[in-house]
Amino acid sequence: MIMTRVLLICLFLIPVPSSLGDSSVRKLPQFRLKLLNGAEVHNKSLMGRVTVIDFWATWCKPCIQEIGDYNRFYRDYKKKGLRFLALAVDSGSEAEVRKAVKELKIQYPVASPSLKELDIFGDISVFPTTWLVDSNGAIIKVIEGVPPDKHESLRNTVDSLLKH
């Protein structure tokens, strides 16, 4: 009886190799959003595809400054199977976001999620924040702000992921 208890306690103390499951990998949350073009996107529709999700705001100057880079990025990668989503955060009504998208000449898919829909993604406190998600739904890179090498780094990582 004592030996059985000791054995059970020891089993709980044995470390599990990371190859059996890495709990530190952050997965894309379950979500369903309507894009401004009327299409619906959800986490399951992104499985099997490399995805970039950009959390931005219509009032955010660094977000606006990188729209040209993202337009080029989207044009270069959309035919290679990459999914791109821009989630407008704290940017007014859907109509206001739609107007800003037109004025800013954004060419990639944009959603204007409610606060409740945004809560699913956790605390996004820096704008822009960009997530790079692999084809298994793991968030492999988070870029806060616009560091000088952001778009080059993003392209290099996407190229690497698309090769696999």
Summary of the structure (lengths in Angstrom):
residues: 164
radius of gyration: 19.5
end to end distance: 51.2
largest distance: 74.3
contacts: 419
relative contact order: 0.19
helix: 41%
strand: 21%
